[in-house]
Amino acid sequence: MARVAVVTDSNAFLPPQVVERLNIHVLPHTIYLEQGSFKEGVNLTPGQYFRLLAQSSDSFLPRASGPGPEAFFDLYSHLYRTTDQILSLHMSGHLSDAVQNARTARQMLLGRCQIEVIDTQTATMGLGLLVQAAATAARSGYGLADCVRLVRGMMPHIYLFFLVRRLAYLERERRISPAQALLGHMLRVMPLLQVEDGEIIPLEKVRSSQRGIDKLFDYVSEFAQIEQAIVLQHGFDAETAELTQRFKMAFPHKKFPVMSINPSLAVHIGPEALGVVVFERIT
């Protein structure tokens, strides 16, 4: 039986060497900036995104769209030549149209290929962890049903927490009201957010980045067993250094790699954010 083909979108933020080694098929989000539209991971890196955004007018807010149904149809049709099992894992449907577009393409191929499309209800490296696990299982010879079971078993154990500074993005996303955004800006309030059931949910507000670090540390420290944890940030360099140092002291046997926030997430939470992705050990 041919190996399961694993498909995802660029929000998974996977290193190119991992994509190549595990034979993962990635379709890019389109990022719309003042300077034009760009393909995430193709002609737009996180560094380029933040440089272009810094050159934009103060009132400009970027946006993103997922790969379209045609892109999914073309990729699925290509993969169908070598396998009849495809697992398509995507960023939360509350944050991107990628998963809906994948489902549309699947309907166009109904009966010709077994395609499972999953809304992972997570984002960025949370999605990346699921994709890597599925691709590793597929490479080891697991069938589609087993890969789906693995992913669905992992999904409830992935958590994303963020501290953000720019309230205009949350206002546009309707996470906070215009009045809350104005008041928060006046009082220099920074929201703490969690991705829960695929949605960005405000948890609480803090008045300083130091208090935000304390809260992020507290959230992560509540996990009795951490399988993996990744720090994502842009615009919080000093705070990131302090937070990772505290993590290393509290969890001396764990690594806490630091990565930039990728564009298809930054368009939702803003360019200045500090977050942690936690994969809780499954017991």
C-alpha positions in Angstrom: 0.0 0.0 0.0 1.3 3.5 -0.9 2.3 5.7 2.0 -0.1 8.3 3.3 0.6 11.7 1.8 0.5 14.6 4.4 -0.6 18.0 3.3 -0.6 21.3 5.3 -0.5 25.0 4.9 2.4 27.4 5.6 1.1 28.4 9.0 2.6 25.2 10.3 5.9 27.1 10.1 8.0 24.0 9.4 11.8 24.2 8.7 12.5 23.3 5.0 14.7 20.4 6.1 11.9 18.9 8.0 9.5 19.3 5.1 12.0 17.6 2.8 12.9 14.8 5.2 9.3 13.9 6.0 8.0 14.6 2.5 5.4 17.0 3.7 3.4 19.0 1.1 2.9 22.6 2.1 0.7 25.2 0.4 1.3 28.8 1.2 -0.9 31.5 2.7 -1.0 34.7 0.8 -0.1 37.7 2.9 -1.4 41.1 1.8 0.9 44.1 2.7 0.9 47.7 1.6 3.7 46.8 -0.8 1.7 44.0 -2.5 0.8 40.3 -1.9 3.3 37.7 -1.0 3.4 33.9 -0.5 4.4 32.9 3.0 7.5 30.8 3.0 8.0 31.2 -0.8 8.9 34.9 -1.2 8.1 36.1 2.3 10.0 35.2 5.4 9.1 36.4 8.9 12.0 38.9 8.8 10.9 40.3 5.5 7.3 40.5 6.7 8.2 42.6 9.7 10.6 44.9 7.7 7.8 45.6 5.1 5.3 46.1 7.8 7.6 48.6 9.6 7.7 50.6 6.3 3.9 50.7 6.0 1.7 53.5 7.2 0.7 53.4 10.9 -2.9 52.8 10.2 -2.3 49.8 7.8 -3.3 46.4 9.1 -2.1 43.4 7.0 -4.3 40.4 6.2 -4.0 36.9 5.0 -5.9 34.3 2.9 -5.3 30.6 2.8 -4.5 28.6 -0.3 -7.5 28.4 -2.6 -9.6 25.4 -3.6 -7.8 25.3 -7.0 -4.4 24.9 -5.3 -5.7 22.1 -3.1 -7.3 20.4 -6.1 -4.1 20.6 -8.1 -2.0 19.2 -5.3 -4.5 16.4 -4.4 -4.7 15.4 -8.1 -1.0 15.3 -8.3 -0.7 13.1 -5.1 -3.4 10.9 -6.3 -1.1 9.5 -9.0 1.1 7.9 -6.3 -1.3 7.3 -3.4 -5.0 6.9 -2.6 -4.6 8.2 1.0 -4.1 11.9 1.8 -4.2 13.5 5.2 -4.7 17.3 5.1 -4.0 19.2 8.3 -4.7 22.9 8.6 -4.7 26.0 10.8 -7.9 26.7 12.8 -10.9 27.4 10.6 -11.6 30.4 12.9 -8.4 32.0 11.7 -8.0 30.9 8.1 -10.1 29.7 5.2 -7.5 27.0 4.3 -9.4 24.1 5.9 -12.7 25.1 4.2 -10.9 25.4 0.8 -9.3 22.0 1.4 -12.8 20.5 2.0 -14.1 22.1 -1.2 -11.3 20.5 -3.2 -11.9 17.1 -1.5 -15.5 17.2 -2.6 -14.3 17.7 -6.2 -12.3 14.4 -5.9 -14.9 12.5 -4.0 -14.8 8.8 -4.9 -11.4 8.9 -6.6 -9.2 9.3 -3.5 -9.5 8.9 0.2 -8.8 12.4 1.6 -9.2 13.3 5.3 -9.2 17.0 6.0 -8.8 18.1 9.7 -9.3 21.5 11.3 -6.6 21.2 14.0 -8.1 24.0 16.0 -4.6 25.4 16.6 -2.0 27.5 14.8 1.7 28.0 14.0 4.0 25.5 15.8 0.9 23.8 17.4 -0.1 22.9 13.9 3.5 22.1 13.0 3.8 19.6 15.8 0.7 17.7 14.6 1.9 17.7 11.0 5.4 16.3 12.0 3.8 13.6 14.1 1.5 12.5 11.3 4.2 12.6 8.7 6.5 10.6 10.9 3.8 8.0 11.4 3.1 7.9 7.7 6.8 7.4 7.0 6.8 4.5 9.4 4.0 2.8 7.5 0.9 3.8 9.4 -2.3 3.9 7.4 -4.7 6.9 7.1 -7.0 5.8 10.0 -4.1 5.4 12.4 -2.6 8.8 11.4 -5.9 10.5 11.9 -6.3 8.8 15.3 -2.8 10.0 16.3 -3.5 13.6 15.4 -6.9 13.7 17.1 -5.4 12.2 20.2 -2.8 14.9 20.3 -5.0 17.9 19.6 -6.5 18.4 23.1 -3.0 18.4 24.5 -1.7 21.4 22.5 -1.9 24.9 24.1 -1.0 28.3 22.8 -0.7 31.4 25.1 0.3 34.9 23.9 1.0 38.4 25.3 0.3 41.1 22.7 0.9 44.8 22.6 -1.0 46.1 19.6 -4.8 46.2 20.3 -5.8 47.3 16.8 -5.4 43.8 15.5 -7.6 42.3 18.2 -10.2 45.0 17.6 -10.3 44.2 13.8 -10.6 40.5 14.7 -13.5 41.4 17.0 -11.8 39.9 20.0 -12.2 43.2 21.8 -14.6 46.1 21.2 -13.5 49.6 19.9 -14.1 51.0 23.3 -11.9 48.4 25.0 -9.2 49.0 22.4 -9.2 52.7 23.0 -9.2 52.4 26.8 -6.6 49.7 26.7 -4.4 51.9 24.5 -4.8 54.9 26.9 -4.0 52.7 29.9 -1.2 50.8 28.1 -2.9 47.5 28.8 -1.6 44.3 27.2 -4.0 41.3 26.8 -3.0 37.8 27.5 -4.6 35.4 25.0 -5.1 31.7 24.5 -6.1 29.7 21.4 -8.9 27.6 22.6 -11.1 25.4 20.4 -9.5 27.2 17.5 -10.4 30.7 18.6 -8.3 33.5 20.1 -9.7 34.0 23.6 -8.7 36.9 25.9 -7.7 35.5 29.3 -6.8 38.6 31.2 -5.0 42.0 31.0 -1.7 43.2 32.4 -0.3 46.7 32.8 3.4 45.8 32.2 5.4 43.3 30.2 7.0 42.1 33.4 3.6 41.1 34.7 2.9 39.5 31.3 6.0 37.4 31.7 5.0 36.3 35.2 1.6 35.2 33.9 3.0 33.3 30.9 5.4 31.5 33.3 2.6 30.7 35.6 0.4 29.2 32.7 3.2 27.0 31.6 4.3 26.0 35.1 0.8 24.5 35.7 1.6 21.6 33.3 2.8 18.6 35.3 4.4 17.0 32.2 5.6 18.9 29.2 6.5 16.9 26.1 7.6 20.0 24.1 7.5 23.8 24.5 8.4 26.5 21.9 8.6 30.2 22.5 7.4 32.5 19.7 8.1 36.2 19.7 8.7 39.5 17.9 9.3 42.8 19.6 9.9 41.3 23.1 13.6 40.4 23.0 14.5 41.3 26.6 11.3 39.7 27.9 11.9 36.5 25.9 15.4 36.2 27.3 14.1 36.5 30.9 11.2 34.1 30.2 13.3 31.4 28.7 15.8 31.7 31.5 13.1 31.1 34.0 11.8 28.1 32.0 15.3 26.6 32.0 15.6 27.0 35.8 12.1 25.5 36.4 12.4 22.7 33.8 16.2 22.0 33.6 15.7 18.9 31.4 13.6 20.6 28.8 14.6 22.7 25.8 12.7 25.9 25.0 13.7 26.9 21.5 12.8 30.5 20.4 11.3 31.2 17.0 9.9 34.3 15.3 6.2 34.6 15.0 5.2 33.8 11.4 3.2 36.1 9.1 0.0 34.1 8.9 -0.3 34.3 12.7 1.1 37.9 13.1 -1.8 39.2 10.9 -4.2 38.1 13.7 -2.3 39.1 16.9 -0.1 41.9 15.7 3.7 42.4 15.2 4.6 42.7 18.8 3.8 39.5 20.7 5.4 36.9 23.0 3.9 33.4 23.2 4.4 29.8 24.2 3.2 26.7 22.5 3.0 23.7 24.8 2.5 20.1 24.0 1.4 18.3 27.1 2.6 14.7 27.5 -0.1 12.2 26.8 -0.3 9.7 29.7 
